[in-house]
Amino acid sequence: MTNRNNTSKQRNTLLTVALVAVIIHGLIMAAVYWTVLPEAQRGLQNIGVWLMFLTAVADVVAGVALWLWKRWGIYLYAASSAVSAVVIVLFTGDIFLLLGALLPAIIVLYIVMVQRHLFE
């Protein structure tokens, strides 16, 4: 059974590319953090690595939710990006890493917000 609301929704190319990038980036970063976790067990940055792993997983979940036109995916992606930025500032203090984490999120959220009326 098809939903009548989903048939009228058209995802533009820019939004499609942005969501695919969010999902792929989240998968890659989750794999990277997962491989670092055993080494982090020995150090103080254990909490930071776990938080970054969880934000990467949240990015994937948010990307899939956004793909399915779920409004809560917008909030999850924004929260995940904010937590990632806080962890970067607390554990590295590097402004370039902070900009590297926030700038893509701001761009993706802007692209999503252009079509926010289509999200349920």
C-alpha positions in Angstrom: 0.0 0.0 0.0 1.5 3.4 -1.0 1.3 6.5 1.0 -0.3 9.3 -0.9 2.0 11.9 0.8 5.1 10.1 -0.3 4.2 10.1 -4.0 4.2 13.9 -4.1 7.6 14.3 -2.5 10.5 14.9 -4.8 14.0 14.9 -3.4 16.2 17.2 -5.4 19.6 16.2 -6.6 21.4 18.3 -4.0 19.5 16.9 -1.1 20.1 13.3 -2.4 23.8 13.9 -2.7 23.9 15.5 0.8 22.0 12.6 2.4 24.2 10.0 0.7 27.3 11.9 1.9 26.0 12.0 5.5 25.3 8.2 5.5 28.6 7.3 3.9 30.6 9.7 6.1 28.9 8.3 9.2 29.6 4.7 8.1 33.3 5.5 7.5 33.8 7.4 10.7 32.0 4.7 12.7 34.4 2.2 11.3 37.4 4.4 12.0 36.3 5.0 15.6 35.5 1.4 16.1 39.0 0.4 15.2 40.4 3.0 17.6 38.3 1.9 20.6 40.5 -1.0 21.8 43.5 1.4 22.0 41.4 4.1 23.7 40.5 1.7 26.5 43.9 2.4 27.9 43.8 6.2 27.8 41.8 9.1 29.2 40.2 9.8 25.8 38.1 6.7 26.1 34.9 8.9 26.6 35.8 11.1 23.7 36.3 8.1 21.3 33.0 6.5 22.5 31.1 9.8 22.0 32.6 10.2 18.5 31.6 6.6 17.7 28.1 7.2 18.9 27.8 10.5 17.0 28.9 8.7 13.8 26.3 6.0 14.3 23.7 8.8 15.0 24.7 10.4 11.8 23.9 7.2 9.9 20.6 6.8 11.6 19.8 10.5 11.0 20.7 10.2 7.3 18.4 7.2 6.9 15.6 9.0 8.7 16.1 12.1 6.5 16.0 9.8 3.5 12.7 8.5 4.7 11.4 12.1 5.2 11.3 11.9 9.0 11.5 15.3 10.7 13.2 13.8 13.8 16.2 13.0 11.6 16.8 16.8 11.3 17.0 17.1 15.1 19.1 14.0 15.5 21.6 15.2 12.9 21.8 18.6 14.5 22.3 17.2 18.0 24.9 14.7 16.7 26.8 17.5 15.1 26.7 19.6 18.2 27.9 16.8 20.4 30.7 16.0 17.9 31.8 19.7 18.0 31.8 19.8 21.8 33.9 16.6 22.0 36.3 18.1 19.4 36.7 21.3 21.4 37.1 19.5 24.7 39.6 16.8 23.6 41.6 18.7 20.9 40.9 22.4 21.2 41.7 22.6 17.4 39.5 25.2 15.7 40.2 23.7 12.2 38.8 20.3 13.4 35.8 22.2 14.8 35.2 23.9 11.5 35.6 20.6 9.7 32.9 19.1 11.9 30.5 21.9 11.8 30.7 23.3 8.3 29.4 20.1 6.5 26.6 19.8 9.1 25.6 23.4 8.5 25.6 22.9 4.7 23.6 19.7 5.0 21.1 21.2 7.4 20.6 24.2 5.2 19.9 21.9 2.2 17.4 19.9 4.3 15.7 23.0 5.6 14.9 24.2 2.1 12.6 21.2 1.8 11.6 20.9 5.5 7.9 21.3 4.6 8.1 17.8 3.1 9.3 16.1 6.3 6.8 14.3 8.5 
